Amino acid sequence: MATIPPAFLDEIRTRLDLSDVVGLRVKLQRKGREWTACCPFHNEKTPSFYVNNEKGFYHCFGCGAHGDHVGFVMNHDGQTFIESVETLAVQAGLDMPKADPDAARKAERAKGLKEAMVAAVTAYQEALQRPEAEIARAYIDKRGLTPATVDHFGLGYSPDARDWLFKKLIAQGFSAQVLIDAALVKAPDDGRPPFDMFRGRLMFPIWDRQGNPVAFGGRILGDGEPKYLNSPDTAIFHKGQLLYGHHLARKAAHDRGEILVVEGYMDAIALGQAGVENAVAPLGTALTEDHLRLLWKMVTSPIICLDGDAAGQRAARRTAERALPLLKAGKSVKFATLPQGQDPDDLLKHGGLRALQTVLSQSETLPAAIWRWERAEMPRNDAGQRAALWSRISMALKAVEDASLNAALEADMVGRFEASFGHHPFLKNRGGKQWQRNQSSKGGWNTPSSGLSLRGNDRVSALDTQTLARRQYEVLFAAFLNHPDLLDLYGENLATLTMLDVDLAQFRDALVQALFKEVTLDSEHLHAHLSEQGLESMVERLKGQDTQLHAGFAKPKAPKDEVIEGLETLFAGFTHRDMQHELQVSRVALPAYDVSEEELKALHLRAKAYTDTKPSS
């Protein structure tokens, strides 16, 4: 019987949310941080089947069905274990591992490596109490770490001796080859006995997602390089797929709906000691695609909290570049920039948790961060520099594979461009007038109306477009305020809307948050929730007659079917507008930004489909 390596199954779970697997076969509805449906394994009218992406399992409270990705496909599709893995591998974009006749031997070897790692953790922890570890204990005291923190994170000490750990573990019955394979010791090329990998260092155990030690990080104490030494990759450790402190931060991240990514071990430990338990760190490397997938299993928008110096900002930009191709609705990243010259430990010592909260409250969205970085590279405000700025932004956004999300991000950037420079990036200024590419002429320019085409042949100014959009969003919010039970039906649609106005975005986020917090969806409880968010004045304004005059379906006593029809029209209009915008952007950008005729034709077809079938509001 073929054996699937556990690491391959872990890779599938990393790449695929369980809801993505189940959702191909069962109609799911979001409920808080979980997904629910009528159970596919027994007949029921009231949903009792739940999917939890973070924990990676499904459970039916009606019939008791329970399992993970593979178990669901096996039970639902009637496939064997191997067939189910093959199905999931295709969905995850992975090639099945080749048959390995030595799989059983490798599994036994991996077990031996894990046992050696556990023994090494114990040995280093015991060594921390030895007289020669005074230098390590002094460093711990200097950093203000308590005994409870030291114990919680399993800190230890590697004596500054050639083969202290090697001899200790050999005496416990471990073979030299196991210790070499676990990267606890190294074998010299000249045939001499192995020597310890870590010597004279403060030791940080690194755990896998289940909380098993699989590697170490070691900080030098005194002179020497490198400052931090990390275990190399082994059969049980792949640093690009693990985050320091993940198993400790997972529950807190789930409870708070937020996770912080900091630069190093000590940053995560300092935050943990201060009560901020939802912090993780990469393992001596930049964030990888697998890291991002792992973070998105816990929260929808992890906060990358990096130093404000040049190195920290370079790391943030690398993270953004890796994130862009992976983005989809409900999955993004934010960036929090620490004060110059401070790490999280410094920030906590000087300003406490309030200072940290201030930094986190100022976190930038991904498009805001991209705009700031690219804008900073613009030495002067002239036509050439503005064109170069937009070209860089356009190139960055090309990496976003999700078409609707790409259009939303592009609309966001257009708004930022207009706010900064007072005109649309695709329009040229000639003699104080705006000129637009005339598609009917060969390279000529005709005097256009003042903005992009958003509804067929109608042309409105950027200001009028923004005013119209704001009014539509206000009507949308008023409808939900007066008919809060419909939030459960349209919450996902609401969460994916892009809003440039800060107050509108804040109100939208508060409504979505009500779903995640499982606020009772009636007017009284929703109003109380919004008041807690400091939005009471906006609630009163939205419930006033001025807003509801623009749409009868938003009124409190409007028939439910009329409300639903009105909401459907609004959401369709938002989608239609995004598609029309994407079409126009590509049309006018064609000469300057190398958009192919094939791409333009595809956009025409997509926009026509919406024009033919959807309202033009």
Buried (B, 14 or more C-beta within 10 A) or exposed (E): EEBBBEEBBBBBBBBBBBBBBBBEEBEBBBBEBBBBBBBBBEEBEEBBBBBBBBBBBBBBEBBEBEBBBBBBBBBBEEBEBBEBBBBBBEBBEBEEBEEEEEBEEEBEBBEBBBBBBEBBBBBBBEBBEEEEBEBBBEBBEEBEBEEEBBEBBBBBBBBBBBBBBBBBBBEEEBEBEBBBBBBBBBBEEEEEEBBBBBBBBBBBBBBBBEEEBBBBBBBBBEEEEEEBBBBEEBBBBBBBBBBBBBBBBBEBBBEBBBBBBBBBBBBBBBBBBBEBBBBBBBBBEBBBBBBBBBBBBBBBBBBBBBBBBEEBBEBBBEBBEBBBEBBEBBBBBBBBBBBEEBBBBBBBBEBEEEBBEEBBEEBBBBBBBBBBBBBEEBEEEEEEEBBBBBBBBBEBBEBBEBBBBBBBBBBBBBBBBBEBBEBBBBBBEEEEEBBBBEEEEEEEEEEBEBBBBBBEEEBBEBEEBBEBBBEBBBBBBBBBBBBBBBBBEBBBBBBBBBBBBEEBBBBBBBBBBBBBEEBEBEBEEBBEBBEEBEBEEBBEEBBEEEBBEEBEBBBEEBEEEBBBEBBBBBBBBBBBBBBBBBBBBBBBBBEEBEBEEEEBEBBBEBBEEBBEEBBBB
